[in-house]
Amino acid sequence: MVPYLFLLAYLVVLFASLWKLFQKAGKPAWAAFVPVYNIIVWLKISGKPWWWVVLFAVPGVNLLMFIIMNVNISIVLGERSF
C-alpha cells in the first residue's frame, strides 16, 4: 500500500508541475494530463524536434532525455538553474 501512496504523490507533483510549466509557456494546461501529447508539447516549448519522443521510449536514454529537457526548459523560460 505504501508504494502506491508514493506513486500517487509523485504523479500529483508531476502533473502540477507540468500544469504550471505549460501555463507559463502559454500552452494549454490541460495538455499536461494527456500521456504522449504532454511530451510533444514539452518538446515544442524547448524547441526540440518531435521525433525526440522516440528517445523517451528507450530505457536508460529516457533518464538522460529528462535531464536535457529540464535544462532546456529552464534556458527557454529564462530561469537560472544555479
Backbone as CSV, one residue per row, in Angstrom:
resi,resn,N_x,N_y,N_z,CA_x,CA_y,CA_z,C_x,C_y,C_z
1,MET,0.814,-1.199,0.000,0.000,0.000,0.000,0.865,1.274,0.000
2,VAL,1.954,1.241,0.732,2.821,2.410,0.835,3.428,2.798,-0.517
3,PRO,3.909,1.819,-1.323,4.450,2.219,-2.627,3.421,2.922,-3.507
4,TYR,2.167,2.529,-3.412,1.127,3.179,-4.201,0.889,4.616,-3.750
5,LEU,1.039,4.863,-2.466,0.895,6.234,-1.968,2.038,7.112,-2.473
6,PHE,3.251,6.547,-2.494,4.382,7.301,-3.040,4.198,7.566,-4.529
7,LEU,3.697,6.584,-5.253,3.435,6.762,-6.677,2.379,7.827,-6.902
8,LEU,1.318,7.806,-6.113,0.267,8.811,-6.228,0.809,10.210,-5.919
9,ALA,1.631,10.321,-4.885,2.219,11.617,-4.545,3.134,12.109,-5.664
10,TYR,3.905,11.206,-6.250,4.774,11.561,-7.372,3.964,12.071,-8.557
11,LEU,2.886,11.381,-8.887,2.053,11.781,-10.022,1.382,13.127,-9.784
12,VAL,0.958,13.378,-8.569,0.342,14.674,-8.253,1.345,15.797,-8.450
13,VAL,2.560,15.615,-7.956,3.603,16.638,-8.117,3.966,16.800,-9.593
14,LEU,4.070,15.701,-10.324,4.406,15.748,-11.742,3.363,16.523,-12.535
15,PHE,2.095,16.196,-12.357,1.049,16.867,-13.121,0.892,18.335,-12.713
16,ALA,1.072,18.628,-11.436,1.002,20.025,-11.007,2.150,20.835,-11.603
17,SER,3.327,20.223,-11.680,4.481,20.912,-12.263,4.292,21.145,-13.754
18,LEU,3.813,20.122,-14.458,3.571,20.291,-15.887,2.481,21.323,-16.145
19,TRP,1.458,21.333,-15.304,0.360,22.302,-15.428,0.919,23.723,-15.375
20,LYS,1.743,23.997,-14.355,2.324,25.335,-14.197,3.307,25.656,-15.324
21,LEU,4.079,24.672,-15.762,5.027,24.878,-16.849,4.307,25.258,-18.131
22,PHE,3.248,24.537,-18.462,2.506,24.818,-19.685,1.816,26.174,-19.606
23,GLN,1.308,26.536,-18.442,0.695,27.859,-18.289,1.730,28.957,-18.498
24,LYS,2.909,28.787,-17.926,3.955,29.797,-18.046,4.432,29.946,-19.488
25,ALA,4.413,28.836,-20.242,4.866,28.864,-21.627,3.760,29.280,-22.592
26,GLY,2.551,29.493,-22.095,1.456,29.913,-22.962,0.802,28.768,-23.721
27,LYS,0.977,27.553,-23.257,0.363,26.380,-23.879,-0.864,25.979,-23.058
28,PRO,-1.776,25.187,-23.648,-2.958,24.778,-22.892,-2.564,23.884,-21.713
29,ALA,-3.051,24.226,-20.525,-2.672,23.492,-19.316,-3.247,22.083,-19.290
30,TRP,-4.375,21.853,-19.966,-4.961,20.505,-19.979,-4.055,19.505,-20.672
31,ALA,-3.118,19.972,-21.482,-2.216,19.068,-22.197,-1.297,18.305,-21.232
32,ALA,-1.152,18.787,-20.016,-0.311,18.104,-19.038,-0.859,16.730,-18.683
33,PHE,-2.147,16.509,-18.866,-2.764,15.252,-18.461,-2.874,14.229,-19.588
34,VAL,-2.496,14.583,-20.801,-2.576,13.665,-21.944,-1.207,13.010,-22.109
35,PRO,-1.117,11.668,-21.971,0.173,10.997,-21.832,1.264,11.309,-22.853
36,VAL,1.115,11.094,-24.108,2.207,11.325,-25.055,2.195,12.765,-25.556
37,TYR,1.017,13.341,-25.617,0.892,14.718,-26.093,1.647,15.691,-25.183
38,ASN,1.682,15.422,-23.875,2.389,16.341,-22.981,3.888,16.361,-23.274
39,ILE,4.459,15.243,-23.689,5.874,15.235,-24.054,6.094,16.005,-25.354
40,ILE,5.154,15.881,-26.290,5.273,16.611,-27.560,5.198,18.115,-27.312
41,VAL,4.285,18.550,-26.451,4.181,19.973,-26.114,5.438,20.425,-25.387
42,TRP,5.937,19.593,-24.499,7.166,19.893,-23.765,8.332,20.078,-24.732
43,LEU,8.404,19.240,-25.767,9.447,19.373,-26.780,9.278,20.657,-27.595
44,LYS,8.026,21.028,-27.901,7.780,22.264,-28.646,8.218,23.483,-27.842
45,ILE,7.960,23.463,-26.552,8.348,24.584,-25.696,9.866,24.762,-25.711
46,SER,10.584,23.649,-25.664,12.040,23.746,-25.609,12.689,23.854,-26.982
47,GLY,11.897,23.766,-28.061,12.425,23.946,-29.402,13.108,22.720,-29.981
48,LYS,12.779,21.553,-29.481,13.376,20.313,-29.976,12.432,19.652,-30.979
49,PRO,12.970,18.804,-31.871,12.120,18.144,-32.876,11.193,17.104,-32.249
50,TRP,10.064,16.844,-32.912,9.047,15.936,-32.383,9.540,14.503,-32.287
51,TRP,10.492,14.108,-33.127,10.930,12.715,-33.126,11.738,12.352,-31.877
52,TRP,12.058,13.328,-31.058,12.723,13.036,-29.792,11.818,12.247,-28.860
53,VAL,10.522,12.184,-29.169,9.590,11.370,-28.383,10.071,9.921,-28.371
54,VAL,10.638,9.460,-29.470,11.142,8.092,-29.570,12.252,7.857,-28.546
55,LEU,13.077,8.862,-28.308,14.170,8.718,-27.354,13.668,8.554,-25.926
56,PHE,12.483,9.064,-25.642,11.899,8.888,-24.313,11.437,7.450,-24.084
57,ALA,11.303,6.654,-25.143,10.859,5.272,-25.019,12.018,4.293,-24.834
58,VAL,13.247,4.759,-24.988,14.418,3.885,-24.864,14.877,3.878,-23.409
59,PRO,14.905,2.689,-22.781,15.337,2.617,-21.374,16.769,3.124,-21.207
60,GLY,16.985,3.886,-20.176,18.299,4.463,-19.917,18.480,5.797,-20.610
61,VAL,18.149,5.859,-21.883,18.255,7.110,-22.631,17.196,8.090,-22.138
62,ASN,16.041,7.566,-21.723,14.971,8.454,-21.274,15.376,9.260,-20.040
63,LEU,16.170,8.705,-19.158,16.635,9.475,-17.999,17.521,10.644,-18.428
64,LEU,18.399,10.377,-19.379,19.237,11.442,-19.921,18.389,12.495,-20.622
65,MET,17.373,12.053,-21.348,16.485,12.980,-22.055,15.734,13.885,-21.085
66,PHE,15.275,13.337,-19.966,14.573,14.156,-18.978,15.498,15.231,-18.405
67,ILE,16.749,14.882,-18.167,17.702,15.874,-17.673,17.938,16.961,-18.723
68,ILE,18.160,16.556,-19.965,18.383,17.522,-21.048,17.173,18.432,-21.209
69,MET,15.978,17.852,-21.175,14.768,18.645,-21.363,14.564,19.639,-20.225
70,ASN,14.860,19.239,-18.992,14.709,20.168,-17.876,15.677,21.338,-17.978
71,VAL,16.899,21.076,-18.399,17.862,22.164,-18.589,17.397,23.080,-19.717
72,ASN,16.918,22.508,-20.828,16.451,23.319,-21.954,15.243,24.164,-21.575
73,ILE,14.337,23.613,-20.813,13.158,24.369,-20.376,13.581,25.547,-19.504
74,SER,14.540,25.328,-18.613,14.980,26.435,-17.758,15.666,27.523,-18.577
75,ILE,16.364,27.147,-19.636,17.004,28.139,-20.504,15.955,28.901,-21.291
76,VAL,14.980,28.198,-21.858,13.950,28.838,-22.671,13.084,29.785,-21.829
77,LEU,12.754,29.381,-20.632,11.897,30.236,-19.806,12.681,31.273,-19.007
78,GLY,13.993,31.278,-19.159,14.810,32.314,-18.536,15.094,32.108,-17.071
79,GLU,14.992,30.876,-16.594,15.283,30.601,-15.193,16.738,30.192,-15.069
80,ARG,17.329,30.532,-13.947,18.706,30.113,-13.691,18.648,28.843,-12.858
81,SER,19.444,27.861,-13.234,19.438,26.589,-12.515,20.509,26.520,-11.421
82,PHE,21.254,27.608,-11.226,22.280,27.609,-10.184,22.320,28.944,-9.502
